[in-house]
Amino acid sequence: MAKGEETRQFIIEKAAPIFNTKGIAATAMSDIMEATKLSKGSMYVHFENKEVLACAAVDHNMKILGTKLQSVIGKSKTAKEGLMAYIEFFNNPLNPPVVGGCPLLNFGTEADDTNPIVKEKVNKGIKFSQQLVSDLITKGISNGEFKPEWNADEFGTVLFAMMEGGHLMSRMSGNNSQMKVIIKALHATIEQNSL
């Protein structure tokens, strides 16, 4: 990796948790300069403005999330174990897998009316997550783990919405009691559709 690319990556890695914690609008370039110990001139050599850096930070946060999630699911021996691993991965919103919380929720809430580029990145992340769940169910149906009539796409949507909703509720209340209720309901649905 060339020196310039190393510096650019360093800036993204330092900026990503700040943007995910404070939000795009509330993060100033001075916050990033403080974290990186780089001058404003150095920052603008690598990123023409804050929006370009924010987009790179969104990509970085979502890549971390996706890589960690796929790693956990990849250790599962069965589709059912994979679904349970997905749920377990997100079971503690107060100690999230990415610093600052779920980047899909954080950036999606902020960007839905203000930033079409970030909105599209988040939408792709949502579709990826839903497809991951749907694919696990489809695999489980093929393997004889799940009932053939279980609608994989519908459950992918339901699971994603419930987990994100639980994440929001837990972060707002400061405890995971709501997430525990959601996880119990999701486990029950998986059991109802298991053979």
C-alpha positions in Angstrom: 0.0 0.0 0.0 1.4 3.4 -1.0 2.0 6.0 1.7 -0.8 8.2 0.5 -3.2 5.2 0.5 -2.0 4.3 4.0 -2.7 7.8 5.3 -6.1 7.8 3.6 -7.0 4.5 5.3 -5.7 5.7 8.6 -8.0 8.7 8.4 -11.0 6.6 7.5 -10.3 4.2 10.4 -10.0 7.0 12.9 -13.1 8.9 11.5 -15.4 5.9 11.2 -16.2 5.5 14.9 -16.6 9.3 15.3 -19.1 9.6 12.5 -21.0 6.5 13.8 -21.1 7.9 17.3 -21.8 11.6 16.7 -23.5 11.4 13.3 -22.4 13.0 10.0 -23.9 16.5 10.7 -22.5 16.7 14.2 -19.0 15.6 13.3 -16.6 18.4 12.5 -13.4 18.0 10.5 -11.7 19.3 13.7 -12.9 16.2 15.5 -11.2 14.1 12.8 -8.1 16.3 12.9 -7.9 15.8 16.7 -8.3 12.0 16.4 -5.7 11.7 13.6 -3.3 14.5 14.8 -3.2 15.6 11.1 -3.5 19.1 9.9 -6.5 20.5 7.9 -4.3 20.6 4.8 -3.3 16.9 5.2 -7.0 16.0 5.6 -8.0 17.8 2.4 -5.2 16.2 0.4 -7.0 12.9 0.9 -10.7 14.0 1.1 -12.0 17.0 -0.8 -14.7 17.6 1.9 -16.4 16.2 4.9 -19.1 14.5 2.8 -16.6 12.4 0.9 -14.9 11.4 4.2 -18.3 10.6 5.7 -19.2 8.3 2.8 -15.9 6.5 3.2 -16.6 6.2 7.0 -20.0 4.8 6.3 -18.6 2.2 4.0 -15.9 1.3 6.5 -18.4 0.9 9.4 -20.7 -1.3 7.3 -17.7 -3.4 6.1 -16.7 -4.0 9.7 -20.2 -5.0 10.6 -20.6 -7.3 7.6 -17.3 -8.9 8.0 -17.8 -9.6 11.7 -21.3 -10.9 11.1 -20.3 -13.2 8.2 -17.4 -14.6 10.3 -19.8 -15.5 13.1 -22.3 -17.1 10.8 -19.6 -18.9 8.9 -18.7 -20.9 12.0 -22.2 -22.4 12.0 -22.6 -26.0 11.0 -26.3 -25.8 10.1 -28.7 -23.1 8.8 -30.5 -23.0 12.1 -27.2 -22.4 13.9 -26.5 -19.6 11.4 -29.9 -17.9 12.2 -29.2 -18.2 15.9 -25.7 -16.8 15.4 -27.1 -13.9 13.5 -29.5 -13.1 16.4 -26.8 -13.7 19.0 -24.5 -11.3 17.2 -26.9 -8.4 17.7 -28.2 -9.4 21.1 -26.5 -6.7 23.2 -27.1 -3.2 21.7 -25.4 -1.6 24.7 -22.2 -3.4 23.7 -22.5 -3.4 19.9 -20.1 -5.1 17.4 -19.3 -1.7 15.9 -18.2 1.3 18.0 -21.2 3.7 18.3 -23.9 1.2 17.6 -25.5 -0.2 14.4 -24.3 1.9 11.5 -27.4 1.0 9.5 -29.6 2.4 12.1 -27.4 5.4 12.9 -26.7 6.5 9.4 -30.1 5.5 8.0 -31.9 7.6 10.6 -29.8 10.6 9.8 -29.6 10.2 6.0 -33.1 9.3 5.1 -34.1 12.9 4.2 -30.7 14.6 3.9 -28.1 12.5 2.1 -29.2 10.3 -0.8 -25.7 8.8 -1.3 -25.6 7.5 2.3 -29.2 6.6 2.2 -28.5 4.3 -0.8 -25.4 2.7 1.0 -27.6 2.0 4.0 -30.4 0.6 1.8 -27.9 -1.8 0.3 -26.7 -2.9 3.8 -30.3 -3.5 4.8 -30.9 -5.6 1.6 -27.7 -7.5 2.3 -28.8 -8.4 5.9 -32.3 -9.4 4.8 -30.8 -11.6 2.0 -28.4 -13.2 4.5 -31.3 -14.3 6.6 -33.4 -15.4 3.6 -30.5 -17.5 2.3 -30.0 -19.2 5.6 -33.7 -20.2 5.7 -33.6 -21.3 2.0 -30.5 -23.4 2.8 -32.3 -24.8 5.9 -35.4 -25.8 3.9 -33.1 -27.6 1.3 -31.3 -29.4 4.2 -34.6 -30.5 5.8 -34.1 -28.3 8.9 -37.0 -26.0 8.2 -40.6 -26.4 7.0 -40.8 -26.0 3.2 -43.7 -23.5 3.5 -41.6 -21.0 5.6 -41.4 -17.8 3.6 -37.7 -17.0 3.7 -37.9 -13.4 2.3 -40.7 -12.4 4.7 -38.8 -13.7 7.8 -35.7 -11.9 6.6 -37.7 -8.6 6.7 -39.3 -9.4 10.0 -36.1 -10.5 11.7 -34.2 -7.4 10.5 -36.9 -5.0 11.5 -37.3 -6.6 14.9 -33.6 -6.6 15.6 -33.1 -3.0 14.5 -36.2 -1.9 16.5 -34.9 -3.7 19.5 -31.5 -2.0 19.0 -33.1 1.4 19.0 -35.3 0.7 22.0 -32.4 -0.7 24.0 -30.1 2.2 23.2 -32.8 4.7 24.1 -33.7 3.0 27.4 -30.2 2.1 28.4 -31.0 -1.6 29.0 -31.5 -4.7 26.9 -34.8 -5.9 28.3 -36.8 -5.1 25.1 -34.1 -6.9 23.0 -34.5 -10.0 25.2 -38.3 -10.0 24.5 -37.6 -9.7 20.7 -35.0 -12.5 20.7 -37.4 -14.8 22.6 -40.1 -14.1 19.9 -37.6 -14.7 17.1 -36.4 -18.0 18.6 -40.0 -19.1 19.0 -40.7 -18.4 15.3 -37.5 -20.3 14.3 -38.6 -23.3 16.5 -42.2 -23.2 15.0 -40.7 -23.5 11.6 -38.1 -26.2 12.4 -38.5 -29.8 11.6 
